[in-house]
Amino acid sequence: LSAHPPYPIKPPLLMASFLQQLAKKFPTYIVKSATPEALETTSKLRKEYIYTTLNSLPARMESAGVEYAALREKISKRSFSNDDYKKGAFFAAELYAIYAIGNFLGGRFTIDQV
């Protein structure tokens, strides 16, 4: 068993420096103190975001249903063009690439490696 981890301990430090640079770049978006007003404002913004997203769900579901119906009709008629086949092949290749990269990185950078 090796006493050293399989990778250097630098990525969290790089991320911390990146976040510090980002905070310096956009100081107007940083709340200076955790006053009750600031906490109330962030709580209000969080609730607005959640309820706005929930409000948009019916429209998204409706548009997804329309797209599904169009796809189902196209499949039932078997009216695919060469462009559709190209898009499908590219999508399948993209999914396989994501799987392969995830499998490779997941195999190398696991937390429970001994």
C-alpha positions as CSV (number, residue, x, y, z in Angstrom):
1,L,0.0,0.0,0.0
2,S,1.3,3.4,-0.9
3,A,1.3,6.2,1.6
4,H,0.6,8.8,-1.1
5,P,-2.8,9.4,-2.7
6,P,-3.1,8.6,-6.4
7,Y,-3.3,12.3,-7.3
8,P,-1.8,15.4,-5.8
9,I,-3.9,17.4,-3.3
10,K,-3.9,20.5,-5.5
11,P,-7.3,20.5,-7.1
12,P,-9.2,21.9,-4.1
13,L,-6.5,24.6,-3.7
14,L,-6.9,25.5,-7.3
15,M,-10.7,25.7,-6.9
16,A,-10.3,27.9,-3.8
17,S,-8.1,30.3,-5.7
18,F,-10.5,30.3,-8.6
19,L,-13.4,31.1,-6.3
20,Q,-11.4,33.9,-4.7
21,Q,-10.6,35.4,-8.1
22,L,-14.3,35.1,-9.1
23,A,-15.3,36.9,-5.9
24,K,-12.8,39.7,-6.6
25,K,-14.1,40.0,-10.1
26,F,-17.8,40.4,-9.1
27,P,-17.8,42.2,-5.7
28,T,-21.2,43.8,-6.4
29,Y,-22.9,40.4,-6.0
30,I,-21.5,39.6,-2.5
31,V,-23.5,40.4,0.6
32,K,-21.0,41.9,3.0
33,S,-22.5,40.7,6.3
34,A,-25.0,38.2,7.5
35,T,-27.5,40.7,8.9
36,P,-31.1,39.7,9.3
37,E,-32.0,41.9,6.3
38,A,-29.4,40.1,4.1
39,L,-30.7,36.7,5.2
40,E,-34.3,37.8,4.6
41,T,-33.3,39.0,1.1
42,T,-31.6,35.8,0.2
43,S,-34.5,33.8,1.6
44,K,-36.9,35.8,-0.5
45,L,-34.8,35.4,-3.7
46,R,-34.6,31.6,-3.1
47,K,-38.4,31.3,-2.7
48,E,-38.9,33.5,-5.8
49,Y,-36.6,31.2,-7.8
50,I,-38.3,28.0,-6.6
51,Y,-41.9,29.3,-7.2
52,T,-41.0,30.8,-10.6
53,T,-39.5,27.4,-11.6
54,L,-42.6,25.6,-10.4
55,N,-44.8,28.1,-12.2
56,S,-43.0,27.3,-15.5
57,L,-43.4,23.5,-15.2
58,P,-46.9,23.2,-16.8
59,A,-45.8,25.1,-19.9
60,R,-42.6,23.0,-20.1
61,M,-44.6,19.8,-19.7
62,E,-47.0,20.9,-22.4
63,S,-44.2,21.6,-24.9
64,A,-42.6,18.3,-24.1
65,G,-45.9,16.6,-24.8
66,V,-46.2,18.3,-28.1
67,E,-42.6,17.2,-29.0
68,Y,-43.3,13.7,-27.9
69,A,-46.5,13.5,-30.0
70,A,-44.6,14.8,-33.1
71,L,-41.8,12.2,-32.5
72,R,-44.4,9.4,-32.0
73,E,-46.1,10.4,-35.2
74,K,-42.8,10.4,-37.1
75,I,-41.9,7.0,-35.7
76,S,-45.3,5.5,-36.6
77,K,-45.1,6.7,-40.2
78,R,-41.4,5.8,-40.4
79,S,-40.7,9.0,-42.2
80,F,-37.1,9.6,-41.2
81,S,-34.7,11.6,-43.4
82,N,-31.0,11.2,-43.7
83,D,-30.6,14.3,-41.5
84,D,-32.6,12.5,-38.7
85,Y,-30.4,9.5,-39.0
86,K,-27.3,11.7,-38.7
87,K,-28.7,13.4,-35.6
88,G,-29.5,10.1,-34.0
89,A,-26.0,8.7,-34.7
90,F,-24.3,11.8,-33.4
91,F,-26.5,11.7,-30.3
92,A,-25.6,8.0,-29.7
93,A,-21.9,8.8,-30.2
94,E,-22.2,11.6,-27.7
95,L,-23.9,9.5,-25.1
96,Y,-21.2,6.8,-25.6
97,A,-18.4,9.3,-25.2
98,I,-19.9,10.7,-22.0
99,Y,-20.2,7.2,-20.7
100,A,-16.7,6.3,-21.6
101,I,-15.2,9.5,-20.1
102,G,-17.2,9.0,-17.0
103,N,-16.1,5.4,-16.7
104,F,-12.5,6.4,-17.2
105,L,-12.5,9.3,-14.8
106,G,-14.6,7.4,-12.3
107,G,-12.1,4.5,-12.3
108,R,-9.1,6.8,-11.8
109,F,-10.4,9.3,-9.2
110,T,-12.3,7.4,-6.7
111,I,-12.4,8.4,-3.1
112,D,-12.1,4.9,-1.6
113,Q,-8.9,3.9,-3.4
114,V,-6.4,2.3,-1.1
